[in-house]
Every structure is written in C-alpha cells, then in structure tokens.
C-alpha cells in the first residue's frame, strides 16, 4: 500500500479514531473528521485551586503589559523596540549561524560565564581596562536585568529609577519584589542633587539608569554629571546598574564611553546587548561587574539556566568578528538618522503642536509631549483603531505622570512612507479624541 500499512491496520486505526470521537462514518458516503463540539461548563477543568496556591507570592500579570510583544498584523508599527527586518543584518546573521554550526564543539556545553572570546569582545567594547573575567554572557538584556534585580536587593527594598524609565525595568523590579522610586530627569539626564536626596530618604542600595540614549526620552547624561552620578551612588554604598542597551544605536555622532569604563571599585554594573542592533532573536547580552557580585551572578546563572546556548554564542561571535558587522552598524546609523528626520519632519507638518522633547542622537524613538486636552492612553487607543501602534507615556512613569506623552518609534515600521502615513493617522486619532 501507499503508506506501507495493511488494510487491517487502517481499519483498526479508523475504529480507534471513531471510538475517540475524532471521525464519523456516514454509510454510503465515507469517513470524515468529526465536527468539534463546544466544551460545556461540566467539561471545563477546575483550576480555581491555583488562586490559593499562588497567594504566597505576589505578581501582577498586568506589569508585563508594557513589554514588547509580537506586533499586530497589519497597521503601521510605531510602538516596537526592535529593528524592522529590512534594517537587520539578516544575510550576515544567516552566514554566522551556518559557520557557527560547523565550529568544533559548537554543540558542547558552555561555561556559566560564557565563551571567552565573546567575553573579550564585550570587554573591549567598554574602551577601558575591563577584562574578559569581568564579563558574564547572558541571554539578552531583559532576563539579565531580572537576574540583577534579584541578585542586588532583597524583596521589599527600594530601587531608584529615572522618571520616566523603561517599563521592562519597572516590571522586572516589581516581579523581584522591589519598590521603584522615581528620580526626576531634565534635559541633561537624571539630576544628581535629587538622586542624592532619594538615596538619603529611602536608604536605597540600588540605582537603575540609562545614561546613553535613554528610553524613552533619548537623553544622554551630560559629561559633567556622569562622574557625579557614580559618586553619589558610591557615597550611598549602592550599586548602579547601567543599562547600555543603545550602545550600537547611535545616529553617526560620537557615543560616550559607558559609566563602567571609569569605575574601578565595582560601583557600576553594565548591562549591554546585541539584540537591539541585530535581531530580536539574537538573545545575546553581557553583564560587566567586578568583585564578589560577579561570583554571585555566576552562581545565579547556574541555578537559573546553567549557561547560554553555545551555538547562539558562537553565532554572535561569528557575527561581530566580521567586517560585515561594522558595515552594518555604519549603515544602520545612517538609516536611523534618516528615519528620525522623516518622523520629526512629519510631526512638524501635520501636528506642530506636538512637541518632541529632543531630537535624539541615538536610539529608536521620539518622546513627544502632547498639547493640553489630550490624554496619552486615549490617543494610543484611538491610534490603534486608526491602524497605527504607539506607546502611551503613562507606562514609563514609576510614580505620578507630569504630563501627557507618547513614545513614537521610527525603526519598526517598514519604510519612510509608513512613518509619514503613521503621523497622518495619529492626527486623525487625536481629532477623534478631541471630539469625544
């Protein structure tokens, strides 16, 4: 027979499927897949016991609502935090994966710290005396951030954060049982004077900040403040977690060295990643730390997941070790600069009363203040109804929101025309909000 089984076997298989209700036989017609019947209330499993079982550990599932998810089908993506496929080095990624699979030992177990050559790449990128022994390879940035919060502070402890800040940091901190405490920013980044006050009032021993191309504002911590912020944290006996996610997302100008480059006593712990400039599925990042905290982090890595998959590490090493990577970063800088200019120009033409807080020199977003009378969550909801996805500003604030803002991304949409069309649709959404 065609499938190599006897008529008896086929007959028995159909009998079993019929007994299980998967097929029905209609005399004189044939055998068909049985129609699915709606599950009755009596058939539904009773999982209510889980409410009691989970009561001992608080976690708000809504805390993850602001985190990146797969984009909705159709529409214009201006809410995403990743590059559109046309901006990714997909050919170089495919070649790197193919070469990595052929490397000797590519499918062996990796050390908890990560591949030594890959750690050396991340160490060298700091432009300082950081060595491979100070680097821990991670599965991207978000999981590493969650690990850091669990490692550096006990549940119930405060963690100081810029206001506004990355919603994923707020979600990770709260999931670790920490209490985010807002520290205001201005055009030059987090304010050192208010940071010192926050340490004094709360007794916090942990600060999370994004000094370079801050998400969502695009701010860069001013040169005079970079040392001040580290000194304030050091005086408080606190760790400073530097989220350096945008290290490779500059728009062509000089990018400041990370705070960890000038730190010698282990105050600063840098978190960086290849995910943003490459692909959302290249989940490779690094934590750079000195002192006993590194031993703790390595121990937590072993407990959590042993190590990052070696083939992925090998592929990342292949990618960043080729001239194609540098070419990609140069091309990406020009493309991001152009996209930012197109979005800014479209706003000036279509929505001149919407005010970008700055024209960023790096990153993937514009942070836009809305005029009086508009509420950001309402505008974001209306925008989705008009076929464009944006981020409401409320989710970026750990405390009271000083004004209505939107984060508008310019890297996730398909092309420049989509950015202009997205702004036009935002105008229609704002008009709909104003008339309701």
HELIX and SHEET records of a PDB file:
HELIX    1   1 UNK A    7  UNK A   19  1                                  13    
HELIX    2   2 UNK A   49  UNK A   53  1                                   5    
HELIX    3   3 UNK A   61  UNK A   64  5                                   4    
HELIX    4   4 UNK A   85  UNK A   87  5                                   3    
HELIX    5   5 UNK A   90  UNK A  101  1                                  12    
HELIX    6   6 UNK A  116  UNK A  125  1                                  10    
HELIX    7   7 UNK A  132  UNK A  134  5                                   3    
HELIX    8   8 UNK A  142  UNK A  152  1                                  11    
HELIX    9   9 UNK A  167  UNK A  175  1                                   9    
HELIX   10  10 UNK A  192  UNK A  202  1                                  11    
HELIX   11  11 UNK A  223  UNK A  235  1                                  13    
HELIX   12  12 UNK A  259  UNK A  262  5                                   4    
HELIX   13  13 UNK A  292  UNK A  305  1                                  14    
HELIX   14  14 UNK A  310  UNK A  320  1                                  11    
HELIX   15  15 UNK A  323  UNK A  350  1                                  28    
HELIX   16  16 UNK A  376  UNK A  385  1                                  10    
HELIX   17  17 UNK A  393  UNK A  396  5                                   4    
HELIX   18  18 UNK A  416  UNK A  434  1                                  19    
SHEET    1   A 2 UNK A  23  UNK A  26  0                                        
SHEET    2   A 2 UNK A  30  UNK A  33 -1                                        
SHEET    1   B 2 UNK A  76  UNK A  77  0                                        
SHEET    2   B 2 UNK A 388  UNK A 389  1                                        
SHEET    1   C 8 UNK A 135  UNK A 138  0                                        
SHEET    2   C 8 UNK A 285  UNK A 288 -1                                        
SHEET    3   C 8 UNK A 268  UNK A 273 -1                                        
SHEET    4   C 8 UNK A 239  UNK A 243  1                                        
SHEET    5   C 8 UNK A 206  UNK A 209  1                                        
SHEET    6   C 8 UNK A 158  UNK A 163  1                                        
SHEET    7   C 8 UNK A 179  UNK A 186  1                                        
SHEET    8   C 8 UNK A 189  UNK A 190 -1                                        
SHEET    1   D 4 UNK A 355  UNK A 356  0                                        
SHEET    2   D 4 UNK A 365  UNK A 369 -1                                        
SHEET    3   D 4 UNK A 405  UNK A 409 -1                                        
SHEET    4   D 4 UNK A 391  UNK A 392 -1                                        
END                                                                             
